[in-house]
Amino acid sequence: MYAILDIETTGGKYNEEGITEIAIYKFDGNKVVDQFISLVNPEQPIQPFVIGLTGINNEMLRNAPKFYEVAKRIVEITTDCIVVAHNSKFDHRILRLEFRRLGFDFERKTLCTVELSKKLIPGQASYSLGKLVRALGIPLSDRHRASGDAQATVKLFKMLLVKDTEKNILKATVRNEPSKQIDTKLVQILDDLPSITGVYYLHNEQGEIIYIGKSKNIRKRINQHFTNEHHKAKEMQKEVASVSFESTGNELIALLKENEEIKSNKPKYNKALRKSIFNYALYQFVDEEGYINLKIGKADARKRNITTFTNLQQAKNVMHNIVESHQLCQRLTGLHTGTGNCFSYTIKSCNGACIGSEAPIEYNQRVQELIDKLSLKDQNMIVIDRGREIDEKSALLVEEGIFKGIGYINLNHQINNIDIVRSIITPMKHDRDAQHIIQSYLRKNKKLKIIQFSLHE
């Protein structure tokens, strides 16, 4: 038996939403045998964009039953049923959230028609409910209203049952019934995690951190950990008792926090002897003719480098880009070997330093501009990036080429006052890995706001 449902919510912060409308159709595999449809007073305002999407407004819900008044009926109609929904993880989470507020543990097995459709009806342009059912010729009325969307999902599910010739739905072996694949405990942990950028921590029963990671989508990444079949992952799955996380707002801060906290906490499932996260570096030297040469080489802590790279291919890709953007010579950057002029000179993107046609002083000026741009040496700057909330920015502070730490700001005047920035910043350790992370991120994200300042102002 299946409980095919759709829920409309108030929107808002993760795990603070409320239900505004619910429709449930009890389906025996052939026909609907029971149904429940109701508006719900969420006891909180609806987000304006949701009102525009669903047409459900606060006034409509003023006299609607509150969730506790419909909870018993929801339990009755879904008992001994598999909950089916288009993006079932969302609907199931919202129901569990509402019941948790009442002190009731609501748990049902689930099937997701998004995932089933991707398996059984591959090649569709979109798997959103509206576009999918339209492409399949399934009628859909009252889009973004619970009853209309749930009815369309019933018709879609009927089609999927027919297309499921191997009966994987009935065998419950599809990925969207997670309790069959990973421990129920892990499923419950996963339900409470948001899809945000940040750092996450896996804890054992004693609360000790056994793994630290970062992700642009924490929930998705933890799900990968929990469904990984590798022997190390399985050992970790057995030991994990809870997951905590910290939102960072952007990947740069997540990378820096992950780097520092792994080294300070030394979790058992992170690499015990973690090596440097970069293997190649860019070096400079002056040749006999007085030209500054750039050269990619193996990273060597004994040598001062301009910047670092994760691997050789990344180093070459960056070099090709900067040679083109700064009109540098391929020979003097190690990208061209042999005699005579380099290829860039042939296509007029090199001014002839390789054959002495461009004076060293002119060529070196462009090289030095590049070095100053790539290197943190002597830099005094604040790197501004996305914050954890809409009205917030992150600030990363570098003084005299040394990474000082990170913080979050809400007001523009705070950014322009170095003393305020210093007071906001959470100190972090400057090491070779942190420097590599910052330099790599700045190379990849050229539109970041960077404020240069002088220590002597």
C-alpha positions in Angstrom: 0.0 0.0 0.0 1.2 3.5 -0.9 0.5 6.9 0.5 1.0 9.3 -2.4 1.2 12.8 -1.1 2.2 16.4 -1.7 2.9 19.2 0.8 3.0 22.9 0.5 5.0 24.9 3.1 5.6 28.4 4.3 9.2 28.4 3.0 11.8 30.0 5.2 14.8 28.7 7.1 15.7 25.0 7.0 13.8 23.0 9.6 11.7 26.0 10.6 9.1 25.6 7.8 5.4 24.9 8.5 2.9 23.0 6.4 0.2 25.1 4.7 -1.5 22.4 2.7 -1.4 18.6 2.5 -3.0 16.1 0.1 -2.7 12.3 0.6 -4.0 9.6 -1.7 -3.9 6.0 -0.4 -3.1 3.9 -3.4 -3.2 0.1 -3.5 -1.2 -0.3 -6.7 -4.3 -0.1 -8.9 -6.7 2.6 -7.5 -7.0 5.2 -4.8 -8.8 3.7 -1.8 -8.7 6.7 0.6 -7.8 10.3 0.5 -7.2 13.3 2.8 -6.9 16.9 1.6 -6.7 20.0 3.9 -5.3 23.4 4.2 -3.2 23.8 7.4 -2.7 26.8 9.6 1.1 26.9 10.1 1.0 29.4 12.9 3.7 31.4 11.1 3.7 33.8 8.1 4.2 32.5 4.6 7.2 33.7 2.6 6.1 36.2 -0.1 7.6 34.2 -2.9 5.7 31.1 -1.8 2.5 33.1 -1.8 3.2 34.0 -5.4 4.0 30.4 -6.3 1.1 28.6 -4.7 -1.6 31.3 -4.4 -2.0 30.3 -0.7 -1.9 33.4 1.5 -2.0 34.0 5.3 -5.7 35.1 5.2 -6.8 31.8 3.6 -5.3 29.9 6.5 -6.6 32.0 9.3 -9.5 29.5 10.1 -7.8 26.4 8.7 -7.0 23.5 11.2 -3.6 23.6 12.9 -1.3 20.7 12.4 -2.1 19.0 15.7 -5.7 18.9 14.6 -5.0 16.9 11.4 -2.0 14.8 12.8 -4.1 11.8 13.8 -5.7 11.5 10.3 -2.2 11.7 8.7 -1.0 8.9 10.9 -4.0 6.7 10.1 -3.9 7.1 6.4 -0.2 6.5 6.1 0.1 3.6 8.6 1.6 0.5 7.0 2.1 2.5 3.8 5.2 3.5 1.8 5.1 7.3 1.3 5.5 8.2 -2.3 6.2 11.8 -3.4 8.0 13.8 -6.0 11.2 14.6 -4.0 10.1 12.4 -1.1 13.0 13.4 1.1 11.6 16.9 1.4 8.0 15.8 2.1 9.1 13.2 4.6 11.4 15.6 6.4 8.6 18.2 6.7 6.2 15.7 8.1 8.8 14.4 10.6 9.5 18.0 11.6 5.9 18.8 12.3 5.4 15.6 14.3 8.6 16.2 16.2 7.1 19.5 17.3 4.3 17.5 18.8 6.7 15.1 20.5 5.8 12.3 18.1 8.3 10.2 16.1 6.9 9.9 12.6 8.8 7.5 10.4 7.8 5.9 7.1 9.5 4.1 4.3 9.7 6.3 1.2 9.8 6.2 -2.6 10.8 9.2 -4.7 9.2 9.5 -8.1 12.0 11.8 -9.2 14.6 9.1 -8.8 12.3 6.4 -10.1 11.6 8.4 -13.2 15.3 8.9 -13.9 15.7 5.2 -13.8 12.7 4.1 -15.7 12.1 7.0 -18.0 15.6 8.2 -18.9 16.5 10.9 -21.3 13.8 13.5 -20.2 14.7 17.1 -20.6 13.5 17.8 -17.0 12.4 15.8 -14.1 10.5 18.6 -12.3 6.9 17.4 -11.8 5.3 20.0 -14.1 7.6 19.5 -17.1 7.8 15.8 -16.7 4.1 15.1 -16.6 3.5 17.5 -19.5 6.1 15.6 -21.5 4.5 12.3 -20.7 1.0 13.6 -21.5 -0.3 13.4 -17.9 -2.9 16.0 -17.1 -2.0 18.4 -14.3 -4.3 21.0 -12.8 -3.8 23.3 -9.9 0.0 23.3 -10.2 1.8 24.0 -6.9 -1.4 23.1 -5.0 -1.2 19.9 -2.9 -4.2 18.2 -4.4 -3.3 18.9 -8.0 0.4 17.9 -7.6 -0.5 14.8 -5.6 -3.0 13.6 -8.3 -0.4 14.1 -11.0 2.0 12.1 -8.9 -0.5 9.2 -8.6 -0.8 9.1 -12.4 3.0 9.2 -12.8 3.5 6.5 -10.2 1.0 4.2 -12.0 3.0 4.7 -15.2 6.2 3.9 -13.3 4.8 0.7 -11.9 4.0 -0.4 -15.5 7.5 0.5 -16.7 9.2 -1.3 -13.8 9.4 -4.6 -15.6 12.1 -5.9 -13.2 9.8 -5.1 -10.3 12.5 -3.1 -8.5 9.8 -0.9 -6.9 8.2 -3.9 -5.3 11.5 -5.4 -4.2 12.3 -2.1 -2.6 15.9 -2.2 -3.9 15.8 1.3 -5.4 18.1 3.9 -3.9 15.3 6.0 -2.6 14.4 3.5 0.2 17.5 4.3 2.2 16.6 2.3 5.2 17.2 -0.8 3.1 20.7 0.4 2.2 22.0 2.2 5.3 21.2 1.9 9.0 18.0 3.7 10.1 20.2 5.7 12.5 22.1 7.1 9.6 18.9 8.0 7.7 17.7 10.0 10.7 21.0 11.8 10.9 20.8 12.6 7.2 17.3 14.0 7.5 18.4 16.7 9.8 21.3 18.0 7.6 21.0 21.0 5.3 22.3 21.4 1.8 24.7 24.2 2.6 28.4 25.0 2.2 30.5 24.4 5.2 32.5 22.0 7.4 31.0 18.8 8.9 32.2 16.6 11.7 31.3 12.9 12.3 31.2 11.9 15.9 31.3 8.6 17.7 29.1 7.7 20.7 31.6 9.4 23.0 31.3 12.6 21.0 34.8 12.4 19.7 35.4 13.6 16.2 36.3 10.7 13.9 36.2 12.5 10.6 36.2 16.1 9.3 35.3 17.2 5.8 34.1 20.2 3.8 31.5 20.4 1.1 29.4 22.9 -1.0 26.5 20.6 -0.1 26.9 19.0 3.3 23.8 16.8 3.1 24.8 15.4 -0.3 28.3 14.7 0.9 27.2 13.0 4.1 24.9 10.8 2.0 27.9 9.8 -0.1 29.7 8.8 3.1 26.7 6.8 4.3 26.2 4.9 1.1 29.8 4.3 0.2 30.6 0.5 -0.1 34.4 0.9 0.5 35.6 -1.0 3.6 36.9 2.1 5.3 33.5 3.9 4.7 31.7 0.9 6.2 33.8 1.0 9.3 33.1 4.7 9.7 29.3 4.1 9.2 29.3 1.6 12.0 31.0 4.0 14.4 29.3 7.3 13.6 26.7 8.3 16.1 26.0 11.9 15.2 27.0 14.7 12.7 27.5 18.3 13.5 28.3 21.0 11.0 29.3 24.7 10.7 28.1 26.9 7.9 30.8 28.9 6.2 29.0 30.6 3.4 31.7 30.0 0.8 34.1 27.3 -0.2 37.3 29.2 0.6 36.6 29.4 4.3 35.4 25.8 4.4 38.7 24.7 2.8 40.8 26.7 5.3 38.8 25.5 8.3 39.0 21.9 7.1 42.8 22.2 6.6 43.4 23.6 10.1 41.0 21.5 12.0 42.1 18.2 10.6 45.7 19.0 11.7 44.6 20.1 15.2 42.1 17.3 15.8 43.8 14.5 13.9 40.5 12.5 13.4 41.1 8.7 13.0 39.4 8.4 9.6 41.1 11.4 8.0 44.5 10.5 6.6 46.8 10.0 9.6 49.9 11.3 7.9 48.4 13.9 5.7 50.9 15.2 3.2 51.1 18.7 1.7 48.0 19.3 -0.5 50.2 20.7 -3.4 53.0 19.1 -5.3 54.2 21.7 -7.8 55.2 25.4 -7.5 56.2 28.3 -9.7 59.7 29.7 -9.3 61.6 32.6 -10.8 65.2 33.3 -11.8 67.0 35.9 -13.9 69.0 34.6 -17.0 72.3 35.9 -18.4 70.4 38.4 -20.6 68.6 39.9 -17.6 65.2 38.5 -18.3 63.0 37.1 -15.4 62.3 33.5 -16.2 59.4 31.5 -14.7 59.7 27.8 -14.2 57.3 25.1 -12.9 59.1 22.7 -10.5 58.5 20.2 -7.8 57.4 21.9 -4.6 60.4 22.4 -2.3 60.0 23.9 1.2 63.6 25.1 1.0 62.9 27.3 -2.0 60.8 30.5 -2.1 58.0 30.1 -4.6 55.6 32.5 -6.3 52.6 30.2 -6.0 51.7 26.6 -5.8 49.7 24.0 -7.7 47.9 20.8 -6.8 49.4 18.9 -9.7 51.5 19.3 -12.9 48.5 19.6 -15.2 47.0 22.4 -13.2 50.3 24.2 -13.2 50.6 23.9 -17.0 47.0 25.1 -17.5 47.6 28.2 -15.3 50.8 28.9 -17.1 49.3 28.8 -20.5 46.5 31.2 -19.3 48.9 33.8 -17.8 51.3 33.6 -20.7 48.4 34.6 -23.0 46.9 37.2 -20.7 50.2 39.0 -19.9 51.8 38.5 -23.4 54.8 36.6 -21.9 57.3 34.5 -23.8 56.7 30.7 -23.9 60.4 30.0 -23.8 61.0 32.2 -20.7 58.1 30.5 -18.9 59.3 26.9 -19.7 56.4 26.2 -22.1 58.6 26.1 -25.3 61.9 24.4 -25.9 64.3 24.6 -28.8 66.0 27.4 -30.6 64.7 30.5 -32.3 61.6 32.4 -31.5 58.7 30.8 -29.5 55.4 30.0 -31.1 53.7 32.9 -29.3 56.0 35.3 -31.2 54.8 33.7 -34.5 51.2 34.6 -33.7 52.2 38.0 -32.3 51.3 37.3 -28.7 54.9 37.5 -27.6 56.8 40.7 -28.1 60.1 38.9 -28.9 61.9 38.5 -25.6 62.9 35.0 -26.8 65.0 36.6 -29.6 66.0 39.8 -27.8 63.6 42.0 -29.7 61.9 43.2 -26.5 64.2 44.8 -23.9 64.5 43.0 -20.5 63.2 46.1 -18.6 59.9 46.2 -20.5 59.4 42.4 -20.4 60.3 42.2 -16.7 57.8 44.8 -15.8 54.9 42.6 -17.0 56.4 39.6 -15.3 56.7 41.5 -12.0 53.1 42.6 -12.3 52.1 38.9 -12.6 54.3 37.8 -9.7 52.8 40.5 -7.5 49.3 39.3 -8.5 50.0 35.6 -7.9 52.1 35.9 -4.8 51.0 36.8 -1.2 54.4 38.2 -0.4 54.1 41.6 1.2 50.4 41.7 0.4 48.0 43.6 2.7 44.5 42.8 1.7 41.0 41.8 2.8 39.2 39.2 0.6 35.4 39.7 0.6 33.2 36.7 -0.2 29.7 35.4 0.4 28.6 35.1 4.1 26.3 32.6 5.8 23.3 34.8 5.4 22.0 37.1 2.7 22.9 40.3 4.5 26.4 39.1 5.6 29.8 39.0 4.0 32.9 37.0 4.9 36.3 38.7 5.3 39.7 37.0 5.0 42.7 39.0 6.3 46.2 38.9 4.9 48.9 41.3 6.4 52.4 41.5 5.0 51.8 38.3 3.1 50.7 36.4 6.2 47.2 34.9 6.5 45.7 36.1 9.7 42.2 34.6 9.8 38.6 34.9 8.8 35.4 36.6 10.1 31.9 37.8 9.1 30.7 41.3 8.6 27.2 42.9 8.1 28.0 46.6 7.5 30.1 48.1 4.7 31.9 50.5 7.0 33.3 47.6 8.9 35.2 46.5 5.8 36.9 49.8 5.3 38.2 50.0 8.9 41.2 47.7 9.3 41.0 47.9 13.1 37.4 46.7 13.1 38.3 43.9 10.7 41.1 42.8 13.0 38.7 42.7 15.9 36.2 40.6 14.0 38.7 38.1 12.6 39.0 34.7 14.1 42.8 34.0 14.1 44.0 31.0 12.0 47.4 29.5 11.4 49.4 30.6 8.4 51.0 27.5 6.9 52.1 26.4 3.4 48.7 24.5 2.8 46.7 27.6 3.9 48.7 29.8 1.5 48.1 27.3 -1.3 44.4 27.2 -0.6 44.1 31.0 -0.7 46.2 31.4 -3.9 44.4 28.7 -5.7 41.0 30.1 -4.8 42.0 33.6 -5.9 43.2 32.3 -9.2 39.9 30.5 -9.9 37.6 33.2 -8.6 38.8 36.4 -10.2 35.6 38.4 -9.5 36.1 38.4 -5.7 36.2 41.8 -4.1 39.7 42.4 -2.8 40.5 45.5 -0.7 44.2 46.5 -0.6 45.4 48.6 2.3 48.6 50.0 3.7 49.8 49.3 7.3 51.3 52.8 7.4 48.1 54.7 6.7 
